[in-house]
Amino acid sequence: MKTKWLCFIFIFIYTFANAQTNLDSLYSVWQDKTQADSSRVSAFKNYIWNGYIFSQPDSALVFVDTLLKFVSEKNNKLGISTSLDLKGVAYYVKSDFSNALEYYQSSLKIKEEIGAVKDIANSLNNIAMIYSHQGENIKALEYYQKSLKIKEKFGADKNISTILTNIASIYFDLGDNIKALDNLIKSLKISEEIGDKQGIAVGLHGIGLEYFFQEDYPRALDYYQRSLKITEEIGFKLLIPMTTINIGLAHNGQGDYIKALAFLQKGLDIYEEIGDKKGISAALDNIASNYSDQNDNVKALEYYQRSLNIQEEIGEKKGIVISSMAIGQIQADQGNYIKAIEAYQKSYDLASEIGSILHQKNACTLLYNAYKALGNGNKALAYHEQMLVLNDSLKSEETAKKLQQMEFSKQVLADSLIQVEKDLKVEMVHQTEVRKKDKNKNIALGAGIFFLLLSGGFYSRWRYVKKSKAIIEKEKDRSENLLLNILPSEIAEELKLKGRADARDFDLVSILFTDFKGFTQAAEKLSANELIEEINVCFKAFDYICETYGIEKIKTIGDSYMAVGGLPVPSDDSIKQTILAALEMQTFITNRIAEKQAKNEVPFEMRLGIHTGPVVAGIVGVKKFQYDIWGDTVNIASRMESTGEIGKVNISKDTYEFLKDDSQFSFEVRGKIKVKGKGDMEMYFVTKII
């Protein structure tokens, strides 16, 4: 689960002079008051950009303030917005993303006021970069797409290449290497067409990353070195240390740790020279990983901790997640599980905050192993179950991708079948003409044989296509079944059709909660395997009961089970069906207790509560296809369970009012009971009249 920081560049969009421009000449133009204001401003912008922004960002900020004062006095709106952009870049280089975002947004506001469309696209690109560094990849992708849409209206140029490269880096981060490579190839093609050496260097670097992911280290090195040669030639300071570090990682992948360390250290030196804190932390992480690969845990821990300190200083959340996890693993290897758990928990909490399912899952796995090593079965089980939930979320995302791929494959096959049919028709017409024109029997016979052979070939191709189509349909069915195990069928259909599912309000649903009383004490008497097996037996039975009564299972949380009647398709009898399902669940547990006691085994006793009311239902997040519900009704249903009694079905007054006249049920008045956060609430036990 060790993670290396592959360095991928995000590129700013500005139209400034080439880095080779003589700085003294630019500064002379700025100081020459006989020059036009526009020439002076342009020269000073290029002076700051080429001479200071990436190597001395603090000095750059001082110069930018001078420029900002000048353009403000001249009421040069575009000059003001560009100055704000420069400040944003300087803060970005300093890894002060909060200030960078503030200046980018201020610049964007001015550009929108004056209608500078092309410059608006530039700001959208740069704002997207900040969101990406803050772990908000979906938001970043949205801004990049907006920027790209504007730029494409003006024709192909280096800015489009830049945006495509930035989009590729988002897809790399999301693990979709196919889309990443597709965008890189488009970017490289545009850069080559217009002779943009910087874009070519970035494109080659990105393709090198793709080969690295495939563990084809020789090819990765080839592309990195070609990229580095161009980068050094044009003096593109931002890419030089990144490529140097990735060359080191490729050598590391080949097991050449000494050579790898030399390149990693060189990359670190460059980052420290220009003061790029984010780059420094990435380099430190990779050096730590190199030492870890060499089994030098003392040095590895030292470098990880140095990296973590910087990441906490600049608020690099994704970096904190990865470094904390790595530190925890080393501490666990050294037998210090208490400190390891502290690091893992820090990583898990932050991964949850930024919505990284993969890192949450990895942290849960590590927490499970650590608590298990300490003999804390309850904690271990809790994280094992959460890991399974997260794993299901990852699978649901993969399922959605598979469905899209299958739809594409299905269309390809359909096109192929159409083409086969066209080819056969053309060939048949052709052979008919041949037979009409040529009366020679032998030639006609030969043509007939040829036609049969050719038709046979087309027929074989048709059979192959048909067989392939059947295989794809079978795989599609399997993927759809997996999706239906995660989402209600109606929601799954909406997701496939629209690529999303809208949240919906439901005026009347019945929410069912169960919980095993004394679970912690019972768990202490069982092994982890026995505990999981028993929970699985119970929850499988509950799943079957829910299916029988048309109740939608929402989720399990530890030893709790949550289901709801009346959604995603409302029905008149959903409240009654929910009650019947609840009663059958308690009957199952009662019978299970008798079975376990007869074998002198530890049984689970269960409370169950139901409340009826309105909720909002929908899919949680963007990538995590998990159906969930929200609202005060959920909270009250949970309170009905916690204030219930073993073996009983406890319902709220609202639920009682809907069923009080149903002759199939008997109700026991419990009176008003104190409920946390709700005051006194009337409750009832319900039983079925046999």
N, C-alpha and C positions, 0 to 999 in steps of 0.2 A: 504493500500500500504506500510505499515510499514515493513521494512526488517530487519531480524536478521542475524547476522554473524554466520552461522554454521561453526565450525572449522573442516576442513578436512586436514589430513596430506599429504604432499608430501614427498617422501623419497629419500634421496641420495643413490647412489650405490657406496659403497666402501667396500673393504675386510680388515677390521681392527679387532683388538682383541676385545673381549667382554668387556662391560663397567665395569665388575667386576674385571678386571685385576688390579693388584697392580701397582699404578702409580710410586711409588718409585722404584720398581723393573725395570720398563720400563726405567726410567730416568737413573738408574745405568748402564744399558746395553748401553745406548746412550753415556755415559761419559767414558765407558771402551774402550780405544783405542786399546786394545789387541783383541777385538772382530772383526769379519769380518765386512767390511763396510755395506754389505747387512743386517746383523743382527742389526747393530746400526741404520741404516736408518729406518728399519721396526719398531724397538722399539720406536724411536722418533715420527714417524707418529702416532703410537697408543697412545703414551703419549699425543700428542696434541689433537687427536680426542676424546679420552675418558675423558681427564681432563679439556680441556679448550674451545673447539670449540663452544659448545652450551651455556656454562655458562659464559665464559670470552672471547668473540671473539677478543677483542683488544689485550689481552695477547697472544691469539693463533696466531695472525698475526705476533707478534714479534718473537715467536718461529719458525713459518713457514719461516720467512726470514733467520733465522739461518740455518734451514734445507736446504733451497733453495741454500744458498751460498755453503754449503758442497757438495751437489749433483752436482752443477754446476762445482765446481773445479774438481770433479771426472768424469765429462762429462757423468753422469748417466742420459740419456735421459728420461727413464721411471720415475726415481726419480724426475726429474725436472717437468714432467707433473703432477705427483701426488702432488707435492708441490703447483703447480698452482691450482690444484683442491681444495686443502685445503684452499687456500686463497679465492677461489670462495665461498666455504661453509661459511667461516667466514664472508665475506661480505654479503652473503645471510642472515645469522642469524642477521646481523646488518640492514637488509632490504635495503642495498645499491645494488640494482639489476643491475645497470649499470656496476659497477666494477665487480660484481660477473660474469656477462655474459662475460665481457672482459677476465677474467682469465680462465673461462671454455673454451672459444673459442681458447685461446692460447694453453691450454692443449690439446685440440682436434687436433690441427694442428700438434703437436709433435707426438701424437699417430698415426696419419695417416702417418707421415713420416717414423716411425719405424715399421709400420704394426702391432701394438698391437690391434688386432681385438676386443677382449673382452673388453678392456679398452675403445675403441672407443664407444662401446655401452653404457658404463657408462657415458661418457661425453655427449652423445646424450640425455640420460635421464635427466641429470642435466641441460642442456641447455633448454630442454623442460619445466622444472620447472620455469625457469626465464620467458619464454614467457607466461606461464600461469598467473603468477603474474602480468605481464604487460598487461593482458587482451587479449592477442593474442592466443585464445584457439585453433583455427584451426592450426596455426603454431606449437603450443605445441603438439597437437595430432599427427601431421606429424612426429615430432622428436621422440615421444614415440613409434610410430609404427616402425620406422627405428631401434630403439634400441631393441625393442622386436624381430624383425625379425632376428637380429644378434644373440641374446641370445638363441633363440629357436634352432638354429643350433647346440648348445652345450648341449642340453638336459635340463630337468627340474631342476631348482635350485631356491634359494631364490631371486636371481636377477629378474627372470621372474615374481615371485610373486610380487615383488616391482613395476615393470613396470606396471603390470596389475592393481595394486592398484592406481598408479598415473593416469592411463588412466581412471579408474573409477571416480576419482575426477574431471576430465575434463568433463565427461558425466553428472555428478551431476551438474556442473556449467552450462552446456548447457541445463539442464532441462530434459535430457533423462535418467530417473531413471532406466528404464528397462536395457539399455546397461550398466549403472553403476553397477547395482546389478549383472548382468551376469559376468562382469569382477571381481567383488569382490569375488563371489563364486568360480570362477576359481583360484583366488589368494589364498583364504583360503584353498582350497583343496590341492594345492601344498605345502603351509606352513605346513599343518598337516602331509602330506606325508613325508616331510623331517625333521619334528620336529623343525621348525623355530618359536620360541615363539614370536619374534618381529612381524613376518608376521601374526601370528595368532591374536595377539593383534590388529593390524591394520585392519585385515579383520573383526573382531568382531565389532570394532568401526564403520567401514563403514556400516555394516548391521544395526547397531543401528541407523545410519543416515537415512537409508531407512525407518525404522519403524517410525522415527521422521517425515519424510515427509508425511507419511500416517496418522500422528497424533495419532499413537498407542504409547502413551508415556510410559506406563508400560513396554512394550517389548523393547522400545528404551533404557529405564533405565537399564533393565536387561543386554542387550548387552554392554552398556557403562561400567557398573560396572564390568562385566567379563573382559572386555578389560583393565580397569584400574588396576584390581588386578594383571594381568600378567605384565602390564607395570611397575608398582611399584616394582614387584618382580625382573624384569631384569634391572631396573634402566634406562628405555628408556625415557630420559628427554624430548625429543621433543614431545612425545605424552601425557605425564601426564597433562600439563595445558590444552591442547585441549580437552581431554576427560572430565576433570573437568568442563570446561565451557559448554560443550554439555550436561552434567548431569544437570547443572544449567538451561539450556534452556528447557530441558524436564520437570523439576519441574515448570518452568515458564508456559509451555504449559498446565499444570494441574491446574494452578491458585495458586500455592503455592509460592507466590512472595518472602516471607521472606527466605525460604529455598533456592530458586533459587538464590537470591542475595548473600547468603553466599558462594555458589559454584562459582558464577561469580567472586566475590571478591578474592576468593582463587586462581582461575586461573590467575587473573590479578597480584596478588602478585608474583606468580611463574614466569610469563613473565617478570615482572620488575626485579626480582632477576637475571635472565639470560640475561637481556638486549635485548630481542626480540621485536623490535619496532612494527613490523607488528602484532605480537601476542597481544601486549599492546593495539594497536588501536582497534583490534577486540573485546577484552575484554571490553574496554571502551564503544564501540558501544552497546554491549549487556547489559551492566549495564544501559546505557542511556535508552534503550528500556524497561528494567525492570521498571525503574522509570516512564517512560511514561505510561506503563500499569497500574501503580498505581496512574495515574493522577498527578504526581509530575513533572510538566513541567519545573520548575526552575532547578531542579537537572538534569533532562533529557537533557536540553539544555547545561548545564555545561559539562556533560560527552561527548555529541556529539561534542562539540566544541574542547575539549581536544583531542578527537580521530581525528578530522579533521586536527588539527594542526600537528599531527604526520604523518598522511597520506600525507599531502602536503610536509612535510620535506623529506619523503622517496620516494615520487613519486608513491604512491599506488593509481592508477587512479580509479580502480573499487570502492575502499573504499571511495574516495572523492565523487564519484557519489552518493553512498548510504547515506553517512553522510550529504552531502549538501541537499539532498532531505528530509531527516528526520528533519534537522534543519529548513528548509523552512516550513514543515508541522506544527511544533510547533509554529513558528512565525505567520503562518496563523491562527492557533487556537487562538492566542492571539490578532488577528485583525491587525497585522502589515504586511499588504499585500505587501508593497513596499520592505521590507527586504526579505519577502518570495519569491517574484518574482526574486530577485537578486540571492538567493540560488538555486531556481529551474532552472534558466537560466544557472547557473554555472554547475549544474548537467546535463542538457540537452546537453550543448556544449561538455562536456567531454565524455558523453555517445555516442555522435555522433563520436567523435574522435576515441574511442576504438571499435566502431561498435556494441554496445549493443542495439539491436532494442527494447527489452522489457523495458529497462530503459529509452530510448528515448520516448517511448510511455507513460510511467508513468509520466515522467517529463512534456510532452505536456498536459496531462490530468490535472496535478496540475497547470500549467501555465494558461490553459483555465479557471479553477475555480477561480484562483486569479484575472485575468483580468476581469472576469465576475463580481466578487465581487466589483471591483473598478469602474464598469460601462463602461469599455473600450471594446465595442462590436467588434471593428475591430481586435484588438489584440486577443481577445478571439476566434473569428472566425478563424483567421489564425492558431492558435494552435489546435483548434478543427479539422480543415481539415487535418493538419499534423498528428494528432493522428489517424485519420481514415486511412490515407495512411500507417502509420506504422502498424496499426492493420491488414490491408490487407497483409502486408509483413509477419506478424506472421502467418496469416491464410495460406498463400502460403506454408510456411515451414511445417505446419501441414498437408496440402494437400499432399505434397511429401511423408511424412511419411505414411499417410493413403494408398497411392498408393502402397508403398512397402509392407505394411502389407497385403493389399488385394491380391497382387501377391502371397505372401506366403500362404495366406488362400486358394487361388485358387489352388495352387499346392497340398496342403494338401487334398483338396476335390477330386482332380483328382486322387491322390494316393488311396484315400478311395474307389472311384468308381472302380478302377482297382482291388483292393483287393476283393470287393464285387463280381465282375465278376469271379475272380479266385475261390472264395469260392463256388459260385453256380456251376461252372463247376466240381469242385472236388466232391461236394455233388451229382450231377447228375450221375457222373461216379460210385460213391459208391453205389447209390441206384440201378443202373442198374445191378451191380454185385450181389447185394443182391437178386434181383428178379430172376436172372439166377440160383443162387445156391439154393435158397429156393423155392421148388415147392408148398409148402403149401399155399393154397389160402388165408387163414385167415392171415397168417404171411405176405404174399405179400400185402394183403389189408392194414394190419397195417403199413407195411413199406411205402406203397403209401401215406397213410394218414400222416404219419410222415414226408415224403418228402414234401407233400403239405404244411404242417404247417411250416416246416423249410424254404421252398422256399418263403412262405408268409412272414416269418420274414425277409429274405434277401430282398424281394421285398419292404417291408416297409422301411428297412434301405436304400435301393436304392432311394426310393421316398424322404426320408428325406434328403439324401445327395443332390439329384437333386434340392429340394426346397431350401436348404441352399446355393447351388451354385447360384441359381437365385437371392437370396437376396444379395449375395456378388457382383454379376455382377451389380445389381441395384445400390448398394452403390459405386461401382467403377465408374459407369457412372456419378453419382452425383459429386464425387471427381474430375473426369476428366473435367466436366463442370466448376467446380470452378477453376481448374488450367487454363482452356482456357479463363476464365475471366481475368486472371492475365497476361498470356503470349500468344504470337501468337502460333497457332496450331503447326507449324513446329518446333518452339523452344521447346514447351512442349513435343513433341514426342522425340526430341533429348535428352531432360533432362531425360525422363523416360528410354530411351534405354541406355544412357551412364552415367547417374547420374550427368551430367554436360552439359553445352552448350557452345561451343567455340565462341569467339568473331569473327565477320566477317567484312570484308571491302566491302562497297557498293560504286560503282563508281558514281552512279547517282540516287539520291532520291530527292523528293520535300518535304520540311519541312514547315508545316503550324503552325503559332502561332496566338492565339486570346487573346484579353485583353479588359476588360470593362473599358471604360474611365470614370473618375469621380466616380470610385467605392467607394472610401472612403467617399465622400460626400453623395452618395446614401445610403451607409450602415448606416450612422448616422440617417437616417430617418426611418429605418426599425428595427424591433426586430431581435434578433439572429435567431429565428425560421423562420421568413419571409425571411431573407437574405439567409439562407441555402436552403430553399425551392425554391426560385427563381433561385439560381445558379444551383440547381439540375435539375430544369425544362429545363434550357438552355443546360446544359451538357448532359442530357439524349437525347435531340434532336440532339446534335452534334454526340453522339455515334451512333445514328441510321443513320445519314447522312454518317458517316465514313464507316459504314458497307455496306451501299448501294453502295458506290463508290469504295469499296475495299481499303480503307485507314486505316492504322494501328494507333490506338490511342496509344500514348506513356504514357502520364500522365497529371494530372492537378496540377498546382502550385498556390494555392490561387484562384484568379479569372481568371487565365490564363489557356488556353487549348492548348495542343501540340499534333500534329498528323503528320504522314509522309506517303507519297505515294512511292511505289517502294521497300518496304521491308516488311517482310523478304524474299518475293519472288519477284524479279524484273519483271517488265512488260513494254512493249513498250508504253502503253498509261497512265502510272502512273502519269505523269506530268499533262496531260489533266484532268484526273480524280480528281486530287488534286484541280485544279482550279475550276472544277464544284462543288466539295464538299464545297469549300470556298464560292463560290457565293450563294449556297443554305443556308449555315449558316448565311450569312448576310441577306438573304431574310427572314429567320426565325426570326432574331432579329428585322428587320424592322417591320414585322407583329406583333411581340410581343410588340414593343413600342406602336403601334397603339392601341392594346388591353388594355395595362396598362393605357395609357392616357385617353381612353374612360371611365375608371373606377376611374379616378383621383388618380391613383397609381403611384409609382415611378418606371420608367423603367431603364433598362441598355442600354447604347450605346456602340458599339463595334468597335475596330480597328482589322484589320486582315492583316497579312503579310505572303508572301511565298518567299522562295529562293530555288534554285536547285543546288546540288553539291554532293561531296563525303562525306561519314560518316563512322564511325566504330560503329557497333551495337553489343550488347551482354547483358548478365545478370549482374547486379550490385552485387558485393560482392560474398560471398559463401553461406550464409544462406538466404539472401534476394533475392527472385526470382522476381526481377522487371526488365523488359526489358527496356533498355535505349539506347540512341545514343550520340556520341561525335564527335566533329570536328568543324572547323571554320564555316562550313555550318550552324550549329545550331546557332552560334552567329549572323551570318548575317541575318538569318531568323527572329531572335528576333528583330534585328534592323529594318527590313522591317515592322514589326508590330508597333514598337514604333514610327516610322516616318510616319505611315499611317494616314488616316483620317477616321472619323466615317462613317460607312455605306459602306466603300470602301474596295476593295481587292487590296492591294498594292503588287506588285511583283518586283523582281530584274531584272536587264538586262539579267542575265543568264537564268532565267526562260522565259523571253520574247523571247529570241532568239530561243527557242525550239518551241514556239507556234505562232510566229508572222505571219506565213502564214496560220494559221487555220481560215477558214472563219466563224467559229462558235463564234469567239471572236472579240471584238473591244478593242483597246488599246488607252489610253490617256497618251501622253508623259508628264512626270513631270520634266524632266531635271535632272541635278545633284543636289543632296541634301546632306548636311553635315551629316555624320554619325559618332557617337562617336567611336573613336578608329580605324576607317576605312577611314577617309577622305571623299571626295565627291564620291557619288555613283549614277548611273543612275537608275531611278525607273519609273514604269508605273502603272496606274490604269487599271484593266481589267474588262470588262463587257461582258455579254453574249448577242449575237444578237438574238433576238426573231424571 
